[in-house]
Amino acid sequence: MTYTVAPQLEYFTIPLRKFVAARPEFEGFGVGAYIFSHADPTPRILLLQRALTDSMPGCWEGPGGACELETDETLLDSLVRETLEESGLHVSHVSDLVAVDCWEHHRRSGGKIRIAKYSFIVETQETSRWSAGKQQLVPTVQIPVRLEQLEHQQFDWALKEDVLLSIQSPNHRYRFPLPLIGHQAPNILRAFELVEQRQSKARFVDLAAH
């Protein structure tokens, strides 16, 4: 896995076992990825709809899942692996931490465990490409998303407006998991805010340079 990490996120590159050991209050750790396409006039976020045979059937979320202590060297390695497994996209850069969610998960076999989930904005290799010596954005409809069918049944590149309308009306386009579970709608909106802030800062720098 070859990817870069924003300087403020370097802490998450420590060994996963060390990271977990420092948080004994949790029995499980998860990761989530927010992936944006910037080829359209306004950003779109990748949302996956959970399979009807899985938990939270039909709900929409970003790629993500559980950390695996036996195989993942760091928390960010878990993020990269889960993103690839659930969307077919290869993370090239981890740019922002969006949220840390904590909740109790009730097992079907009985009992419960405490989970901490770390969600990040990531860039992927497939959302841009080099052409004629320049990096160009890949049109949203051409980004090759590949789903794990046992977990997700379809995907969409959502606009912020549709996410907002879906929060306000349960009959709108997307249905989100319960607020106490990771990948809730407020985190998706927070991801949009961070992307918009980064774009505004880039425009300001560009104007100042000219």
Residue pairs with C-beta under 8 A, 6 or more apart in sequence:
1 77
1 80
1 81
1 91
2 92
3 76
3 80
3 91
3 92
3 93
3 94
4 92
4 93
4 94
5 12
5 13
5 76
5 93
5 94
6 93
6 94
6 95
6 96
8 97
9 76
9 94
9 95
9 96
9 97
9 120
12 19
12 74
12 75
12 76
12 94
12 97
12 118
13 74
13 76
14 74
15 73
15 74
16 67
16 69
16 72
16 73
16 74
16 75
16 77
16 78
17 69
19 29
19 74
19 75
20 26
20 29
20 67
20 69
23 29
23 116
25 114
26 102
26 114
26 115
26 116
27 113
27 114
27 115
28 66
28 67
28 105
28 113
28 114
28 115
28 116
29 66
29 67
29 75
29 78
29 115
29 116
29 117
29 118
30 64
30 65
30 66
30 67
30 115
30 116
30 117
30 118
30 182
31 64
31 65
31 67
31 75
31 76
31 78
31 79
31 82
31 117
31 118
31 119
31 120
32 61
32 62
32 63
32 64
32 79
32 98
32 117
32 118
32 119
32 120
32 182
32 183
32 187
33 62
33 63
33 64
33 79
33 82
33 83
33 87
33 91
33 119
33 120
33 121
33 122
34 45
34 46
34 62
34 98
34 119
34 120
34 121
34 122
34 187
34 188
34 191
35 45
35 46
35 62
35 63
35 83
35 87
35 89
35 121
35 122
35 123
35 124
35 127
36 43
36 44
36 45
36 46
36 121
36 127
36 191
36 195
37 43
37 44
37 45
37 46
37 127
37 137
37 138
37 140
37 143
37 157
38 127
38 137
39 127
39 137
39 138
39 139
39 140
40 140
42 159
42 160
43 160
43 192
43 195
43 196
43 199
44 140
44 157
44 158
44 159
45 62
45 157
45 158
45 160
45 163
45 188
45 191
45 192
46 62
46 63
46 87
46 89
46 145
46 155
46 156
46 157
46 158
47 60
47 61
47 62
47 155
47 156
47 157
47 158
47 174
47 188
48 60
48 61
48 62
48 63
48 86
48 87
48 147
48 151
48 152
48 154
48 155
49 58
49 59
49 60
49 152
49 153
49 154
49 155
49 156
50 56
50 57
50 58
50 59
50 60
50 61
50 151
50 152
50 153
51 57
51 149
51 150
51 151
51 152
51 153
52 58
52 153
53 150
54 150
54 151
56 177
56 178
56 181
58 175
59 175
59 176
59 177
60 156
60 158
60 166
60 174
60 175
60 176
61 176
61 177
61 183
62 119
62 183
62 188
63 82
63 83
63 85
63 86
63 87
63 89
64 79
64 82
64 83
64 86
64 117
64 119
64 182
64 183
65 78
65 82
65 85
65 86
66 78
66 82
67 75
67 78
68 78
68 81
71 81
72 78
72 81
75 118
76 94
76 120
79 91
79 94
79 118
79 120
79 122
80 90
80 91
83 89
83 90
83 91
83 122
83 124
84 90
84 91
85 148
86 147
86 148
86 151
86 152
87 145
87 146
87 147
87 155
88 144
88 145
88 146
88 147
89 124
89 125
89 126
89 127
89 143
89 144
89 145
90 124
90 125
90 126
91 122
91 123
91 124
91 125
92 122
92 123
92 124
92 125
93 122
93 123
94 120
94 121
94 122
95 120
95 121
95 122
95 123
95 198
96 120
96 121
96 191
96 194
96 198
97 118
97 119
97 120
98 119
98 120
98 121
98 187
98 190
98 191
98 194
99 118
99 119
99 187
99 190
100 116
100 117
100 118
100 119
101 116
101 117
101 119
101 181
101 182
101 184
101 187
102 114
102 115
102 116
102 117
103 114
103 115
103 180
103 181
103 182
104 112
104 113
104 114
104 115
105 112
105 113
105 114
105 115
106 112
107 113
115 182
117 182
117 183
119 182
119 183
119 187
119 191
121 191
121 194
121 195
126 138
126 143
126 144
127 137
127 138
127 143
128 135
128 136
128 137
128 138
129 135
129 136
129 138
130 136
140 157
143 157
145 155
147 153
147 154
147 155
156 173
156 174
158 173
158 174
158 188
160 189
160 192
162 172
162 173
162 174
163 174
163 185
163 188
163 189
163 192
164 189
165 172
165 173
166 172
166 173
166 174
166 175
166 176
166 185
167 176
167 185
167 189
176 183
176 184
176 185
176 188
177 183
177 184
178 184
179 185
179 186
